[in-house]
Amino acid sequence: MTVFFNLIERLRGGAIPAVCGAIVCVALIGAAGARPDQPVSDSVGVIDGEAIAVTGPMSMEVVNGQVKTVLHNGSDLRVKSGNARIDLVEGGQISICGPAHLSVLKSGGSLTIALDTGTVHVRIEHELPLNIYTPLIQVQTVAIGDGPRDALVGFDSSGAMCIRANLGAIRLEQQLTGQSVIIPQTGDVFLFSGQLEHLRTSAGHCACALQIAKATPPPQPPATQFATVETLPPNEEPIYQFVMPPLIYEANAKVQPEPEIDPRMIVVIRGVRVRPTLIFQGRVEGDAPSAVTPAPTPTPGVASNSSKPTAPASDSFVNRVRNFVRKLLPSGS
């Protein structure tokens, strides 16, 4: 009996820690299952541009009936030509003037832009920490109070770096030496070879205007249109079109059922060429009427003489009789 009780005590001594460990594991699993799943969103914003290439994490969303590309943490963007615009999810905008190459990173509510080439113009309305990294310089926007931040950072054709603080201040830090400098609001500087000692005042070397987002109207449903009037080329036969309900095809049926189509739903359209109406515009001009000259007033003596016509000398009675006889006689006599 003593040996039996000792064995029970040993089993209890080894089972109690095992049971406690199992209870702790179940509690951790239950806590993990009961914890609400609220991951921090890594969406950066919607990209819009004509000649762009995006690699890395991204997604597609439908905005106002149009398919848009959404950038996420780690997206790599290349603007081949022209401009591009990123509408941030927190509010604000990033305009990119190409050719440009950059990457966007988002972690812990902070946005980081790794700029390789090109120029970016950033405007942020809310308290979103923003850092722009270049190969040698780190750029950090500093808000004045609760005001917005508007900054321009980029490279010109020679490779020099230009920084402009339109709203708020900008803090520059050299990544190798740790030197830093503050550029006040409305400051515009030029930086050569990534050294803060070569900081010079600039006069707008880099230009990249913010793009105004155009409100895209929602697409209207297509209206039912049976026919359109088209002008056919000359000397061409009329074209007949038949508009009828769509046919139904059942892939699983061995024999297709006869289509039940109402003949009244079939429309025959005959397209012909309409001759244009000729319309002449203008005025007809004739010869100018000649001036009417008044007849001269005859003198009294001349008027009395001219009123009596003179009989021709050959118009006598003898000549009349002679002509009458000649007409009666044959021509040969």
C-alpha positions in Angstrom: 0.0 0.0 0.0 2.8 2.4 0.8 4.4 1.8 -2.6 1.0 2.4 -4.3 0.4 5.7 -2.5 4.0 6.8 -3.3 3.3 6.1 -7.0 0.1 8.2 -6.9 2.0 11.1 -5.3 4.7 10.9 -8.0 2.0 10.9 -10.8 0.3 13.9 -9.2 3.6 15.8 -8.9 4.3 15.3 -12.7 0.7 15.9 -13.8 0.2 19.2 -12.0 2.9 21.1 -13.9 1.7 19.6 -17.2 -1.9 20.6 -16.5 -0.8 24.1 -15.6 1.2 24.4 -18.8 -1.7 23.3 -20.9 -4.0 25.8 -19.2 -1.5 28.6 -19.9 -1.3 27.6 -23.6 -5.0 27.5 -23.9 -5.3 30.9 -22.3 -2.8 32.4 -24.7 -4.5 30.9 -27.7 -7.9 32.1 -26.4 -6.5 35.6 -25.9 -5.0 35.6 -29.3 -8.3 34.5 -30.8 -10.3 37.0 -28.7 -7.9 40.0 -29.6 -9.5 42.1 -32.3 -7.8 41.9 -35.6 -6.9 45.6 -36.3 -3.8 45.7 -38.5 -2.3 49.0 -39.2 -3.2 50.0 -42.8 -0.1 50.2 -45.1 -2.0 51.9 -47.9 -0.2 55.0 -49.1 -2.5 56.5 -51.6 -4.0 56.3 -55.1 -1.5 56.9 -58.0 -2.6 58.6 -61.2 -0.4 59.2 -64.2 0.0 58.6 -67.9 3.4 57.0 -68.3 4.1 55.2 -64.9 5.3 51.8 -63.9 4.6 50.4 -60.4 6.2 47.3 -58.9 6.0 45.8 -55.5 2.9 45.8 -53.2 -0.1 47.4 -54.7 -3.8 46.8 -55.2 -6.6 47.9 -57.5 -9.7 49.7 -56.5 -12.7 51.1 -58.3 -13.1 54.9 -57.7 -16.1 56.6 -59.3 -16.4 53.8 -61.8 -12.7 53.9 -62.8 -10.0 51.4 -61.8 -7.3 53.0 -59.8 -3.9 51.7 -58.5 -3.3 52.0 -54.8 0.3 52.1 -53.5 1.2 50.2 -50.4 4.2 50.0 -48.1 7.2 49.1 -50.3 5.8 50.1 -53.7 8.4 51.2 -56.3 7.3 53.9 -58.7 8.9 55.0 -61.9 7.6 58.0 -63.9 8.9 57.6 -67.4 7.7 61.0 -68.7 5.2 63.7 -67.8 3.7 64.1 -64.3 2.1 61.8 -61.8 0.0 62.4 -58.7 -0.5 60.4 -55.4 -3.5 61.2 -53.4 -2.6 60.2 -49.8 -5.2 58.3 -47.7 -4.6 60.6 -44.8 -5.2 63.7 -46.9 -2.6 65.6 -49.0 -0.9 65.1 -52.3 2.4 64.3 -53.8 3.1 65.5 -57.3 6.0 63.8 -59.2 7.6 65.4 -62.2 9.4 62.9 -64.4 11.5 61.3 -65.4 11.7 60.1 -61.8 12.3 57.0 -59.7 11.3 56.6 -56.1 9.9 54.2 -53.5 7.3 54.8 -50.8 7.5 53.3 -47.3 4.9 53.5 -44.5 5.4 52.2 -41.0 4.0 53.3 -37.7 1.9 56.1 -39.2 5.0 57.7 -40.8 5.6 58.1 -44.5 9.0 57.9 -46.1 9.9 58.6 -49.7 13.2 57.2 -51.0 13.9 59.6 -53.9 16.5 58.4 -56.5 15.9 60.8 -59.4 13.3 63.4 -60.4 11.4 66.0 -58.4 8.6 65.7 -55.9 6.2 68.4 -54.6 4.5 67.4 -51.3 1.6 69.1 -49.6 0.3 67.6 -46.4 -2.7 69.1 -44.5 -2.6 66.8 -41.4 -0.1 65.7 -38.9 1.5 63.0 -41.0 5.3 62.6 -40.3 7.1 62.8 -43.7 10.8 62.0 -44.4 12.4 62.1 -47.8 15.7 60.2 -48.2 18.2 60.8 -51.0 21.5 59.0 -51.4 23.2 61.6 -49.1 20.6 63.9 -47.6 17.6 63.3 -45.3 14.8 65.8 -45.7 12.2 66.2 -42.9 9.2 68.5 -43.1 8.5 70.6 -40.0 5.0 72.1 -39.5 4.6 75.6 -38.0 1.9 75.2 -35.4 -1.0 73.2 -36.9 -0.5 74.7 -40.4 0.0 72.6 -43.6 3.3 71.7 -45.0 4.3 72.3 -48.6 7.8 71.3 -49.8 9.7 70.7 -53.0 12.7 68.3 -53.2 14.4 67.2 -56.4 17.4 67.0 -58.7 18.1 69.1 -61.7 19.7 67.9 -65.0 23.2 68.4 -63.5 22.5 66.2 -60.5 22.4 69.1 -58.0 19.8 69.0 -55.3 17.2 71.7 -54.9 15.0 72.2 -51.8 12.2 74.7 -51.4 10.0 75.3 -48.3 6.8 76.9 -49.4 4.8 76.2 -46.2 6.5 75.2 -43.0 10.2 74.6 -42.5 12.5 71.8 -43.7 15.3 70.1 -41.7 18.2 68.8 -43.8 20.6 66.2 -42.4 23.8 64.8 -44.0 23.6 61.0 -43.5 27.4 60.5 -43.4 28.5 63.3 -41.1 25.3 63.9 -39.2 25.3 67.7 -39.8 21.9 69.3 -40.0 20.5 72.7 -40.9 17.0 74.2 -40.8 15.6 75.9 -43.9 12.9 78.4 -42.9 9.6 78.9 -44.6 9.8 80.4 -48.1 13.5 79.3 -48.2 14.9 78.1 -51.6 18.3 76.5 -51.6 20.6 74.7 -53.9 23.0 71.9 -52.8 26.0 70.5 -54.6 27.6 67.1 -54.2 25.4 66.4 -51.1 27.5 68.5 -48.8 25.8 71.1 -46.5 28.9 73.3 -46.8 28.0 73.8 -50.5 24.5 75.1 -49.6 23.6 78.1 -51.8 20.5 80.2 -52.3 18.5 79.1 -55.3 16.2 80.9 -57.7 13.7 78.3 -58.7 16.0 75.7 -60.4 13.5 72.9 -59.9 9.9 73.3 -61.0 7.1 70.9 -60.2 3.6 72.3 -59.7 0.9 70.6 -57.8 -1.7 69.0 -59.9 -5.3 69.7 -59.3 -7.3 66.6 -59.0 -10.1 66.7 -61.6 -13.5 65.6 -60.4 -14.4 62.6 -62.5 -18.1 62.4 -63.1 -19.6 59.0 -62.5 -20.2 57.0 -65.7 -23.7 57.2 -67.1 -25.4 54.0 -68.1 -25.5 53.6 -71.8 -28.8 54.7 -73.4 -30.7 52.3 -75.6 -29.9 53.2 -79.2 -31.3 51.3 -82.1 -29.6 53.0 -85.0 -27.4 55.9 -85.8 -27.6 58.0 -89.0 -24.4 57.7 -90.9 -23.6 59.2 -94.3 -22.6 56.5 -96.7 -19.9 57.1 -99.4 -21.3 58.0 -102.8 -22.2 55.2 -105.3 -22.7 52.6 -102.6 -25.6 50.3 -102.0 -27.8 50.8 -99.0 -26.8 48.9 -95.8 -29.3 46.9 -93.9 -28.9 46.2 -90.2 -31.1 43.9 -88.1 -31.5 44.6 -84.4 -33.0 41.7 -82.4 -32.9 40.3 -78.9 -29.9 38.2 -78.0 -30.0 34.5 -78.5 -29.6 32.1 -75.6 -27.1 29.3 -75.6 -27.1 26.6 -72.9 -23.8 24.8 -72.7 -25.3 21.8 -70.7 -28.1 21.1 -73.1 -27.6 18.5 -75.8 -30.2 20.1 -78.0 -30.5 23.8 -78.0 -34.1 25.0 -77.4 -35.8 27.0 -80.1 -35.5 30.7 -79.4 -38.7 32.4 -78.5 -38.3 35.7 -80.2 -41.2 38.1 -80.8 -41.0 39.3 -84.4 -42.2 42.7 -83.2 -38.9 43.1 -81.4 -36.9 42.8 -84.6 -36.0 46.1 -86.2 -34.6 46.5 -89.7 -32.5 49.6 -90.3 -31.8 50.8 -93.8 -28.9 53.1 -94.1 -28.8 55.4 -97.2 -26.9 58.4 -98.3 -28.8 61.6 -97.9 -28.0 64.1 -100.6 -27.2 67.5 -99.3 -29.6 70.4 -100.1 -28.0 73.0 -102.3 -28.6 76.5 -101.2 -27.3 79.4 -103.3 -26.8 82.7 -101.6 -25.9 86.0 -103.3 -27.5 88.7 -105.5 -27.9 89.2 -109.3 -26.6 92.4 -110.7 -27.5 93.6 -114.3 -26.3 96.5 -116.5 -26.8 99.9 -115.1 -29.8 101.6 -116.8 -28.8 104.3 -119.3 -29.9 107.8 -118.8 -33.0 108.8 -120.7 -32.3 111.9 -122.9 -35.4 114.1 -123.4 -36.5 114.6 -127.0 -35.7 118.0 -128.4 -38.6 120.4 -128.7 -39.3 121.0 -132.4 -39.8 124.5 -133.6 -43.3 125.5 -134.9 -42.2 125.8 -138.6 -40.3 122.6 -138.7 -43.1 120.7 -136.9 -45.7 121.8 -139.6 -43.4 120.7 -142.4 -42.6 117.3 -140.8 -46.2 116.5 -140.2 -46.8 116.1 -144.0 -45.0 113.0 -145.2 -43.5 113.1 -148.7 -44.8 110.4 -151.0 -42.1 108.4 -152.7 -41.4 109.2 -156.3 -41.9 105.7 -157.5 -45.2 105.3 -155.8 -47.4 106.6 -158.8 -50.5 105.2 -160.3 -48.7 104.1 -163.5 -46.2 102.1 -161.5 -48.8 100.4 -159.4 -50.7 99.3 -162.6 -47.4 98.1 -164.1 -46.5 96.0 -161.1 -50.0 94.5 -161.0 -49.8 93.4 -164.6 -46.3 91.9 -164.1 -47.7 89.8 -161.2 -50.5 88.5 -163.4 -48.3 87.6 -166.4 -46.1 84.5 -166.3 -42.4 85.2 -165.6 -41.3 83.8 -169.0 -43.4 86.2 -171.1 
